[in-house]
Amino acid sequence: MSGISARAALLIALIPLSVLTVSCEEYGARLSVRAGDPVCFSGLSCAFTVEFTDESPVPADLSRITLILPWGGESVLRDPPLRVEPGQTAKINLTFLIPPNVSQGFYPVQAQASYSLAGRSLSVNSPRSVFLVRVPTVELSLDLDPPDVVAPGAELPVVVLYSVESPSTSDSPRLTALLNGSAVEDVDLPNLTGTHAFVLRTPARGRRLILSVRLSIGGYGEEKVFAIRLGAGFDSARASSLISAARSLFKQASSLYTGAGERGVALPPEVANEVTVASVWLREAERAFNESNASAINLSIRSMNASSAAISRVLSSLREDILRAASEVNGTLKRVLELGADRSDVLEVRALLRSATSMADVLIEDPNKALERYDSARSLIESAEDSASELLRGLEEAAALSAILSWAAAALSMLLVPYGGIRIYRRISPGGPENVRDNRGDPGRG
């Protein structure tokens, strides 16, 4: 029995090692890579899709994917490794930043995978593929207005208006703020355009603060730096007066904004942001006043500035809406005159339009009466539009009737011409038609 076992062990030992590892050596894995986006942009992130297929009869453990690009390699380590069953394909989506200095053109990309089969560490390279890189147009807008002076140890609210215009990308805008070199805000922004607010705690002592705010997307950025002085003292009377003025101005801005929206007037998108900012500044000014904080004065001024900007935009939009509506009625009047109306017929309509446009010109003089004057002007324009439309309808109906009569006259003349010929013939025949007779029986003929 022991002799048989020894012979079996000897036979096993004589089997070539390559036969035992045939699944690793002969089958292995297959790898491919392609850009997930149709076009990549320099300075922005680009998506790539790597497909790893296990062509061996045993599971593969994928531990690392490396993209080989002209400007360097980008690796992703998987911990724990990704298990890929025999015959299965795993899709791995990777996103990498294209350097901002890459020029437009086609570039090669190759993937490399590190994996293990039956305990052996292996690697496989994909065939090369190409992808297109273009240079994008990226515009970043960053706007904030911190106060020039703040009190020591106070909370300073900061409101940032931002806007990003760039090609569609997986990148999100990012806002970073540093106060005297220390990070106080670092956040991904949810939208390409909007408002972001945060609060700074000013130091208890010092003379000057340096606030740096940066807006970025991918490899592009816009930065603004502000110097803020630490002050002292609190002028309660002045702060109270400014807060009262800020409340009144905000109420006016909010009323105009709401009223214009209810009337269907198209407003610039900045108005909503300015009203929101004015509200935030006002709340912070009131809170600072309750804490006897000197920043209440500057916060009130910021609120009034934002409210004033919103009021100015709304008044301009109301005026433009009146002028646009008046222009449309003038277009109708032009058509009326082209159809032959006398200029005296449109005098009343023109008088209504002149009254409406004069109201538009004085509308901006008193914001408290702006909506009332807007309604009066639109009422005049509606009356003018009704009159002009009635004139146009009458002229169009008259023109249509004239065309019908002309057609009928032409048709009647075509019928009367043959009839007139018959009458003339009858008149010029000798003796008239009644004297015409059949001469076939006359012996004197023929």
Secondary structure as UniProt FT lines:
FT   HELIX           2..14
FT   HELIX           17..20
FT   HELIX           23..27
FT   STRAND          29..35
FT   STRAND          40..41
FT   TURN            42..43
FT   STRAND          45..54
FT   STRAND          60..69
FT   TURN            70..71
FT   STRAND          72..84
FT   TURN            86..87
FT   STRAND          89..97
FT   TURN            100..101
FT   STRAND          105..117
FT   TURN            118..119
FT   STRAND          120..125
FT   STRAND          129..134
FT   STRAND          139..143
FT   STRAND          149..150
FT   TURN            152..153
FT   STRAND          155..165
FT   STRAND          174..179
FT   TURN            180..181
FT   STRAND          182..188
FT   STRAND          193..201
FT   STRAND          208..217
FT   TURN            218..219
FT   STRAND          220..230
FT   HELIX           236..262
FT   TURN            263..264
FT   HELIX           270..290
FT   TURN            291..292
FT   HELIX           295..338
FT   TURN            339..340
FT   HELIX           343..346
FT   HELIX           347..362
FT   HELIX           363..365
FT   HELIX           367..369
FT   HELIX           370..428
FT   TURN            430..431
FT   HELIX           433..435
FT   TURN            440..441
FT   TURN            443..444
//
